[in-house]
């Protein structure tokens, strides 16, 4: 229905026996042929809806082109959807409110690219509502062979945000994604908050939020429990703030998968904290604090990724592994400026107290060169010391410096000793 100052559409979608992909705005050309196919189905409907899918697609496009702030609502009910893209650019900010449950199709042949629902090229987006995006990942996790197949094809992410700026995402639930729950790429100034992201702890690669090549992202006040990282950070991320989240099960908050490709962008300005008391509580965490530059590597070459200015402060709680803090830096580019301050982690097992393990190696050639320089320096130091002592003794014994050679030797040895 039309409302003064904004455009609101509640889309009631059709029941179909076969589920196909759709594009919600005329996105990439390879998807354009799918635009007229049925993609969302109300599984609670007793009979096919009188509203065709095209009304939902047109709702987004009409809102995008209206020139006024627009709102599209997915109403209460349970819907099944194939791959869908909501694309800008839009002439005014857009809001999508999810009230119902949207379930992903499980036929992987429908996914020509590895994402389920995408938001692309949008400046000014709000995604909210008490609804749920259900990736139905349990039906396809068995096809994830990335642990054994380096050429594996990634399963589809649930929600992908690509080139989205000035956005606010809140209140919805992401359940059982096939791969990443939320994938953020080339975005800026986005706030994710008050979300519920859930998958079993054995579900593979179901990162809660994966972020790359993005700036000014905030993840706050959310529950994230998955089979992989709660928040994972890839290349090119700057000014990321993670605060007031409950993380677990999962692998925690990770910065990794760096150095695989040439010309990767740096990662900087990552802050993980609580805005109330500026501390982090670990509760029965298997690996509380890790810097591991050998993680997952099968190469004999050391990592070339430089880690510097990393600060772990005010972290307390319990660890289920005896090594609570593990720092293993690259031998090629050693870590610099890694700070551990006010760390209080208690081991809850029976093998003793929690341990701190530091492995901060230098490149072997650098170590050898440094050792040689030390030996050379020590040799000349003691040589000059002996010569000075002997010269002074000789001059003193003769009282008058009658031996010019001894006097000169004493003088020059003193100069060289000072210089070294």
DAGI-V779822 format. One record per backbone hydrogen bond with DSSP energy under -0.5 kcal/mol. CO is the residue of the C=O (numbers start at 1). NH is the residue of the N-H. E is the energy in kcal/mol with one decimal. If there is no record, write none. Layout:
co,nh,e
CO,NH,E
CO,NH,E
This chain:
co,nh,e
1,8,-1.1
3,6,-2.1
6,3,-1.3
7,71,-4.8
9,11,-0.6
9,73,-3.3
10,12,-0.6
11,13,-0.6
11,75,-0.7
20,82,-0.6
28,31,-1.3
28,32,-0.9
29,32,-0.5
29,33,-0.5
31,34,-2.2
32,35,-1.5
34,37,-1.8
38,20,-1.9
39,82,-0.7
41,43,-0.9
41,80,-1.4
42,45,-1.1
50,52,-0.7
52,55,-1.5
53,56,-1.1
53,57,-1.8
54,58,-3.0
55,59,-1.4
56,60,-1.5
57,61,-1.9
58,62,-3.2
59,63,-2.4
60,64,-2.7
61,65,-2.0
62,66,-0.7
63,66,-0.7
64,91,-3.2
69,7,-1.2
70,95,-2.1
71,9,-1.9
72,97,-2.4
73,11,-2.1
73,75,-0.7
74,99,-2.9
74,100,-1.0
77,101,-3.0
78,43,-2.6
78,44,-0.6
79,103,-3.6
80,41,-1.1
81,105,-1.9
83,22,-3.3
84,118,-2.5
85,24,-2.4
85,87,-0.6
86,120,-2.3
93,70,-1.8
94,126,-2.2
95,72,-2.7
96,98,-0.5
96,128,-2.4
97,74,-2.8
97,99,-0.7
98,131,-2.3
100,102,-0.5
100,132,-1.9
101,79,-3.3
101,103,-0.6
102,134,-3.1
103,81,-3.6
106,108,-1.0
107,110,-1.9
108,111,-1.5
110,112,-1.1
113,115,-2.5
114,157,-1.7
116,84,-3.0
117,160,-2.5
118,86,-3.3
119,162,-2.7
120,88,-2.7
122,124,-0.6
122,165,-2.6
124,94,-2.6
125,168,-2.4
126,96,-3.1
126,128,-0.5
127,170,-2.4
128,98,-3.0
131,173,-2.1
132,102,-3.1
132,134,-0.6
133,135,-0.7
133,175,-2.9
134,104,-2.8
136,139,-1.2
137,140,-2.0
137,141,-1.8
140,143,-2.3
141,144,-1.9
143,145,-1.0
145,148,-1.4
145,149,-2.3
148,150,-0.6
149,152,-1.5
152,154,-0.5
156,179,-0.9
157,116,-2.5
158,117,-2.4
159,183,-2.5
160,119,-2.7
160,162,-0.6
161,163,-0.5
161,185,-2.9
162,121,-2.1
163,122,-1.0
164,188,-1.7
165,124,-2.7
166,125,-1.0
167,191,-1.8
168,127,-2.3
169,193,-2.5
172,196,-1.7
173,133,-3.0
173,175,-0.5
174,198,-2.6
175,135,-2.7
176,137,-2.8
180,158,-2.6
180,179,-0.5
181,159,-2.4
182,210,-2.8
183,161,-3.2
183,185,-0.6
184,212,-2.3
185,163,-2.1
187,215,-2.1
188,166,-2.0
189,167,-1.6
190,192,-0.5
190,218,-2.5
191,169,-2.9
191,193,-0.5
192,220,-2.8
193,171,-0.9
194,171,-1.1
195,223,-2.4
196,174,-2.5
196,198,-0.5
197,225,-2.8
198,176,-2.7
200,203,-1.6
203,206,-0.8
205,207,-1.0
206,228,-0.5
207,181,-3.0
208,182,-1.5
209,232,-2.7
210,184,-3.2
211,234,-3.2
212,186,-1.4
214,238,-2.3
215,189,-1.8
216,190,-1.2
217,241,-2.5
218,192,-3.3
219,243,-2.5
220,194,-1.2
221,194,-0.7
222,224,-0.5
222,246,-2.5
223,197,-2.8
224,248,-2.3
225,199,-2.1
228,251,-2.3
229,208,-2.6
230,209,-1.3
231,254,-2.6
232,211,-2.4
232,234,-0.5
233,256,-2.1
234,237,-0.7
235,213,-3.4
236,238,-0.5
237,268,-2.2
238,216,-1.5
239,217,-0.9
240,271,-2.9
241,219,-2.8
242,273,-2.6
243,221,-1.4
245,247,-0.6
246,224,-3.0
249,226,-2.4
249,248,-0.6
252,230,-2.4
252,231,-1.4
252,254,-0.6
254,233,-2.5
254,256,-0.5
261,264,-0.7
265,236,-1.3
268,239,-1.3
269,240,-1.1
269,271,-0.6
271,242,-2.9
271,273,-0.5
273,244,-0.8
274,278,-1.6
280,282,-0.5
280,316,-2.3
281,283,-0.5
282,284,-0.6
282,318,-2.1
285,320,-2.2
285,321,-0.7
289,326,-2.6
291,328,-4.5
292,295,-1.0
294,297,-1.7
303,333,-0.5
304,306,-0.5
306,308,-0.5
307,336,-1.9
310,312,-0.5
310,339,-3.1
311,313,-0.6
312,341,-2.9
314,280,-2.0
314,316,-0.5
315,344,-2.8
316,282,-3.3
317,346,-2.6
318,285,-2.0
319,348,-2.3
322,324,-1.1
322,355,-3.4
324,289,-2.0
325,357,-3.1
326,291,-2.7
326,328,-0.6
327,329,-0.5
327,359,-3.8
328,293,-2.5
336,309,-1.7
337,310,-1.0
337,339,-0.6
339,312,-3.1
341,314,-1.7
342,315,-1.1
342,344,-0.6
344,317,-1.8
346,319,-2.7
355,324,-1.4
355,325,-1.6
356,358,-0.5
357,327,-2.8
359,329,-2.7
363,367,-2.5
364,368,-2.6
365,369,-2.6
366,370,-2.6
367,371,-2.3
368,372,-2.4
369,373,-2.4
370,374,-1.8
371,375,-2.2
372,376,-2.7
373,377,-2.6
374,378,-2.5
375,379,-2.4
376,380,-2.3
377,381,-2.1
378,382,-2.3
379,383,-2.1
380,384,-2.9
381,385,-2.5
382,386,-2.4
383,387,-2.5
384,388,-2.8
385,389,-2.5
386,390,-2.8
387,391,-2.7
388,392,-2.9
389,393,-2.4
390,394,-2.5
391,395,-2.7
392,396,-2.6
393,397,-2.4
394,398,-1.7
396,399,-0.9
398,400,-4.3
400,402,-3.3
402,404,-1.0
403,407,-1.9
404,408,-2.7
405,409,-2.5
406,410,-2.5
407,411,-2.3
408,412,-2.7
409,413,-2.3
410,414,-1.7
411,415,-2.0
412,416,-2.6
413,417,-2.3
414,418,-2.1
415,419,-2.2
416,420,-1.9
